[in-house]
Amino acid sequence: MTSPEFGRFFLPGPTEVHPDVLHAMTRPMIAHRGQDMVDLLKGVEPGLQRLFRTGERVLIGTCAATGFMEMAVRSGVRHRALSLVGGAFGERFAGIVAATGRHVVRLDVPLGCTVEPDMLRDALKHTSVDAVTMVHSETATGALAPLEDLATVVREFDDVLLLVDTVTSLAGSPVATDEWQLDFVFTGAQKALALPPGLAFATASARMLERAATVPERGAYFDAIAYEKAAANYQPTNTPAISLLYALDVQLRRIDEDGGASARWDRHDAMRQCVEGWVEGRGGELGYSYLPAAGRRSWTISCLNVPEGMSGRTIAKAMRQQGWVIGSGYGKLKTETVRIGHMGDHTVEQVSELLACLESVTQ
Ligand SMILES: *Cc1c(COP(=O)(O)O)cnc(C)c1O
């Protein structure tokens, strides 16, 4: 099948990449230990700091976001973590805690739900842990956790770090790393940042770095302290994916030209509201409903229960035949839901067109 027209690729990752960004990757190579690399890394720092809302350094890795999830655990969890699980990515975070030889205590909520502040406070009172792992926007269910309030709860407890997966929230909805006092925040390139896959970004608080220094089993390739030291000198830890850094540089400029992080958040909020309006009207009449409750819906992914008797996979296939790409459900929700990844460089107009097509394939 041929590629869909630009503006019609609504997979919840990887997302569509603008041609100017793709084109940037054709530039010739530079030495990864030379002045050109220093200039490139210096150049991208302010734009990344604005997206993370942080004054700390932003660590850049050549890996999938899951690599930095492992960094979060290896450098941030001493013995025991409380892992909040409401879907496949929360599950993955908990799995990494166990896989790296730490003890994991799970706090599970049903698919589509989020852990609420009182539940978290209760769990932390009853179990002694040194870190909390959580996913802000759970891509498998479209649920958005109340991160700011959860962070306030974590701060009530001494010596507990908050490690946050913001893979589908950062650059698509507000994340205020410093103001909310988050200890480790990481994301990937191929979601709301609308870059090709292969880069991960993170920021570590002073508390996180102090903790890392006390953890001997941090590993080597994903050691947060090694990353921090390299970043302090605008150096990569190892040979990075240089072409992807060119793409990042161009995309950060495009984001600034479009009004920066807050304009980007507003556009994503408007796309979310566009889907909500549709579900309240025509979409609801056809039998679509939201999996997550109002107020807990991701700004970047709408996860909808499909009309009775229909399958998410069949709907996604029918959309593909019309030239539109959306996600079917993830994991256990494969057939019951569809997921619209309205993130990155998409617009409200494109979302409206997509919904009109969804109507036509559902009749
Ligand atoms: C996509 C995604 C990941 C994993 O990203 P990779 O780059 O494939 O490792 C982790 N968490 C969330 C919430 C995601 O959406």
Ligand as a Chemical Component Dictionary entry (heavy atoms), coordinates in Angstrom:
data_LIG
# 
_chem_comp.id                   LIG 
_chem_comp.type                 NON-POLYMER 
_chem_comp.pdbx_formal_charge   0 
_chem_comp.three_letter_code    LIG 
# 
loop_
_chem_comp_atom.comp_id 
_chem_comp_atom.atom_id 
_chem_comp_atom.alt_atom_id 
_chem_comp_atom.type_symbol 
_chem_comp_atom.charge 
_chem_comp_atom.model_Cartn_x 
_chem_comp_atom.model_Cartn_y 
_chem_comp_atom.model_Cartn_z 
_chem_comp_atom.pdbx_ordinal 
LIG C1 C1 C 0 5.922  4.593 23.313 1  
LIG C2 C2 C 0 5.995  4.623 24.806 2  
LIG C3 C3 C 0 7.068  4.070 25.509 3  
LIG C4 C4 C 0 8.167  3.300 24.841 4  
LIG O1 O1 O 0 8.855  4.015 23.916 5  
LIG P1 P1 P 0 10.046 3.299 23.090 6  
LIG O2 O2 O 0 10.701 4.450 22.432 7  
LIG O3 O3 O 0 9.389  2.330 22.154 8  
LIG O4 O4 O 0 10.897 2.612 24.087 9  
LIG C5 C5 C 0 7.101  4.190 26.879 10 
LIG N1 N1 N 0 6.112  4.813 27.538 11 
LIG C6 C6 C 0 5.055  5.350 26.911 12 
LIG C7 C7 C 0 3.999  6.030 27.702 13 
LIG C8 C8 C 0 4.966  5.268 25.518 14 
LIG O5 O5 O 0 3.916  5.800 24.877 15 
# 
loop_
_chem_comp_bond.comp_id 
_chem_comp_bond.atom_id_1 
_chem_comp_bond.atom_id_2 
_chem_comp_bond.value_order 
_chem_comp_bond.pdbx_ordinal 
LIG C1 C2 SING 1  
LIG C2 C3 SING 2  
LIG C2 C8 DOUB 3  
LIG C3 C4 SING 4  
LIG C3 C5 DOUB 5  
LIG C4 O1 SING 6  
LIG O1 P1 SING 7  
LIG P1 O2 DOUB 8  
LIG P1 O3 SING 9  
LIG P1 O4 SING 10 
LIG C5 N1 SING 11 
LIG N1 C6 DOUB 12 
LIG C6 C7 SING 13 
LIG C6 C8 SING 14 
LIG C8 O5 SING 15 
# 
